[in-house]
Amino acid sequence: MIRWEHLDTAPIPDGGELKLMRRGAEYSIMSGATELMNSRLSGSEEALATLSWEALGGRSKPRMLIGGLGMGFTLRAALAVLPAQAEVVVAELVPAVVAWARGPLAGVFDGCLEDPRVGIREGDVAEAIAEAPGGYDAILLDVDNGPGGLNRDANDQLYDARGLTAARNALTPGGVLAVWSSAPDDRFTARLRKSGFAVEDKRVRASRSGRGARHVIWLATAPGRPSGR
């Protein structure tokens, strides 16, 4: 059996750390003993992008914010469906994750960071949301294992009432807030509705093959009619 090799460790702002692991051609990003992502399991992260695009209804020049670079599965899936005039901003809190994407994980990313539609912002996605009222057609959040804020207590601000109001204000009319989670959370669904969103939650498999754990994606649509752009 091939053993896991520890490639690198990166501190998380405000505490904790991420570890990049490799076993043969397989990669894993860990927080403590918890695996956050694995290069073999990309189905639900890809669905985060494709379901969001379907919910938007085909805007010609969409602007999308992705919170969390991870292994690039959501970004690659978004680029596969978005039109040529789209703009995708990826906010990644941990600079080392961006370095991994251009280093040991370059094969997994397959050049997607060089796509002219993509801009990388090293920093907190909450700041990107707060700075752009009405600035995004879609906001996709995969910065934790769900609304519980497992990795960083400050992530709770994304999922509480104030954070959800900020996300709604950062969206264009009819824009979509999509949130990935490893498990259901009825209280979060209720907070989304109370914040003025129309909400669907989708259950998707972790693996492209349709096997593995079921993850949850909330699709929360902001009020108002889209401008048609």
N, C-alpha and C positions, 0 to 999 in steps of 0.2 A: 504494500500500500504506500502511495506517495504521501509524504508528510507535508503539512502546511508550513510554508516559509513566511516569516515575518519580514516584509519589505520596508515598511516605514511606519512611523507614529507621528501624528499631528495633533497639537493642542486645539481644543474647542474654546473659543472666547467665553469667558465667565466660568470655565471649569470643564473638566472631562477631556477625553482624547479620542481620536479615531486611529484605528490600525488598518493598514493595507496588508492583506495576506494573499499568498499565491500557492496553489497546489497544481503543478503541471501547467495546463492552459487555463485553469479556473482561478478567478480572483474573488476576493471577499473584502468588504469594508465592515469593520466591527466597531461597536462602541461598548467597551468592557467585554462582557461575555455574550452580548447581543449582536447577532448579524443583522446589519441594516440593509445590505444588498449583496447579491451574488451574480457574477457574470453569466451563470446558467439560467437565471430566473428573471426574465424581463417582461413577461406578459402584462402584468398589471400596471407597471410603469409606462409601457407603451400605450396601454388603454387610456391612461390619464390624458395623453395628448389627443388620441384619435376621437375619444368620446367628447372632449371639449370642442374640438373642431366641428364635429357633427352638431353639437348643441348651438354653435354660433350661426349655423345656417349659411355658410359660404360667403363671408365678406371678402371683398376684393383686395383690400389693403389692411389686413388685420395686424394689430400690434399685441404681442403676447409676452407676458412676464412669467418665467419659470423660476420658482423658488427651490433651489437645490440642484446642483449639477450632477451629483452622484456618479454613476457610470455612463451617463449620457443617453440612457434608453429613452427617456421622455423627450429629450431634445431631438434625437434622431427620428423618432416617430413623428414629431411635430413637423420637422423639415420635409418628411416624406409626403405630407398631405397639404401643407400650407402653400399658397400661391407664391409666385416669384416676387411680388411686391410686399410680402409680409416682412415684419420686423420681429425678431425674437431676442428679448433681453433675459439673460440667465444670471440670477443673483446667487452667489455662492459665498457663504460666510467664512469658510476655512480655505485660506489661500493654497494650502498643500493639495487640496482636492483638485484644483485647477492644474497644479504642477503635475500631479499623477496623471491627469487626462492627457497631458502633452508628453509624458514620460512612459512609465511602465504600463499604463492603460491605453496608450495610443492606438493599439490594435483594436481594442474594444470600441473606441470612439470613431475610428475609421474616417478621420479627416473632417468630422462634422463641425469642429470649432473654426475651420477655415471657410465655412459657408458665409458668403457676404451678407446674408440675412441675420447673422448671429452677432450679438455683442455680449461680452462677459463683464459682469460687474462684481468685483470682490467686496462683499459687504452684506449687511443684514437685509433680507428681502422686505422686512417691515419698513425700513427706511425708503426703499424704492417705491413701496406702495404709498407711503405718506407724502412723497414728493411729487406725485403724478395724479392729481385729481382729474378724473375723466380721461386718463392717459392710456388705458389698456382695454382691449376687447376681451381679453381672457387673462386670468391670473391662475397659475397652476402651482399648487403647494405640495412639495414632497420633501420636507425638511426634517421630518421626524417619523416615528412609527405611528403617528396619528395625532389627534387633537389633545392627547394627554401630555405632550411636551416631554417625551422621554429623555432626549439627549441634552436639552438645555432649558432651564426653567424660563428663560426669557422668551422662548418660543410660545409660551402660553398666551402672550399678547397677540399672537396671530389668530387665536381661536376664541378669545373671549368677546364679549359684546362690543367693546371698543374697537378691537382689531377687525371684527367682521364689518362694523360700520365703516372703518377706514378702507377696507377692501371694496365694499359696495361703492363708496365715493370715488375710488380709483378706476372704476369700470365705466365704460361707455354705456348708454341705455341698452338694455338687453344683453349686456356682457355677461360672461360666465366666470365664476369662481369655482375651481375644481380642486378638491382636497383628497389626497391619498391617505389611506389608513390600513393598518394590518388587521383591524377589528372594528366591528360596529360600535356606534356611540349614539344612543338615542337622545341624550342630552345635547350633543352637538347639533344634531338634526333640528332639535327644537330651537336652539340659539340662532341657527341660520334663518329659520322661518321668522323668528321674532325680530331679526335684523332686516327684514323686508325682502328676503330672497324667496323665489319659488324653487323648491328643492326636490331633487331625485337622488336616491342612493343606488348605486350599481354594485353588484357583487361580481368580481372578476377573478379568474385563476391567476396564480403567481407565474405559471409556466405558459409559454406559447402553445404547448401541446394540449392545454385544457385540463391539465392535472395540477396537483399541488394544492397549497392552501388557498382559501378564498379571501381576497382582500376587498376593501370597500373604497369606492370613489364617489364622493359627493359632487353633484353638478348643481350649483346654486346660481340661478339666473337673476340678474339685477332687474329692477323694474324699468319700464320705459320701452319705447320702440327704437330699434336700431336705425341709424341714419342711412343705412344702405351703402356705406362706403366699403 
